């Protein structure tokens, strides 16, 4: 039977517009902005001001600060990107482990981030927290729905319940997993029936019973079904779900992951039992008072972080990335170095003209299936700082007469000045991983020049690494004097710099020579 009033009438938030074509890059940009505030005292207005930089994008054409207050709150709370915790006498911003590892590293992976977060996102949850000097509370329009869920004893993890039900429905109806589907009406009944929403991992009989009820019972007359089904498109970002004619289906296509790997992830998620039970430990307190304590202690935020999943689950959902790997060590392991190997049987694609109007190239996902290296490079090129470095150097090349910069999936940028060709390799990095990133870049520029020798002969081609941060002095000497590789780095937010020992053509591209 349906609970009345239904406690779950909406999924996620309308501000999370994952149907946009460039949503993955946008989400990485959002996380990159949040990362700037990691460790800083929480300042809502300062975060809103930074979000205004996205106002030119399709997702944020408005410049109304109230629009961005809602928007950044939605991304922070509903997706678990930003945590606000009490440290001493102040509220401090902390980037979640999942966002740090999967959105802000050198190789962003939006699919993996969506999977590890959605397998934890539950009803009830906490959103709309308001922070004051010595207290925290939930805003009134968010509080009532949460209280309603707790009063109804709701225990629902939408992603897990949907995956489990699709598997069970496939078995009951003898339908292949690739053909089974769930309508939004069926999902509404699953979320709001006492048979399936009051305990985790409902049985096959309970799920079957609710599916049967959805066929004969009507939806509540007060329900806005269009509003209820509006945000389920976010499941598509996991790579495990697709939408089809008003329903959800399993996506078992071979794209960035194989079908067998997807089935392994689906089984892992469907069998999970994680849940934030603290919502029901209110004892003699009122639910409202208990939720206020939970907000102050950041209980929900600290639970809702996929990087804290058991090691085997996290590794399965992220394609092998260990859950204790942090942003500072991303890409430093021997296993990661081995994964960079490009099969000698894979021929390099031709270089094509770099279009000034686009910051990065879109690649066919089928290519990534043929060569895992393409997948890694595509994720790397999605990094916000990587895109900025490419754009900045491209602008400098064009300003100095290079009318035809080129690129492809492997080579970030190539150009020609005064009859000399230049191969660029961009590396986003930080003070903790700049060395490992430079080491990768050294091997890449040598390899690319070798494999493109017909177009970039050694005697008339300069090699140049462009890094987000300046390496140490001995590294500059090693690269320039010993290896014959030029080095450019980002200085401040927008300026490029290089050492005085770099080639004259390279010095012409930067804002400062030291």
Secondary structure, DSSP 8 states (H G I E B T S, - for coil): -B-SS-S----S-TT--TTSTTHHHHHHHHHHHHHHTTTSB--HHHHHHHHGGGTTSTT-----HHHHHHHHHHHHHHTT-EEEEEETTEEEEEE-HHHHHHTSSSS--HHHHHHHHHTT--BS----EEEETTEEEE-HHHHHHHHHHHHTT--B-HHHHHHHHHHHHHHHTT--TTT-EEEHHHHHHHHHBTTTSSSSS--HHHHHHHHHHHHHS---TT--HHHHHTTGGGGGGGTSEEEETTEEEE---SSSS-HHHHHHHHHHHHT-----GGGG--TTS-HHHHHHHHHHHTHHHHHS-GGGS-HHHHHHHHTS--TT--GGGTT-SHHHHHHT---TTS-----EE--TT-SS----HHHHHH-HHHHHHHHHHTSHHHHHHHHHHHHHHHHTT----EE-SS-SEEEEETTEEEEEEEE---TTTHHHHHHHHHHHHHHHHHHTTTTS-GGGEEEEEEESS---HHHHHIIIIIS-EEEEEEETTTEEEE-TTS-HHHHTTSSEE-
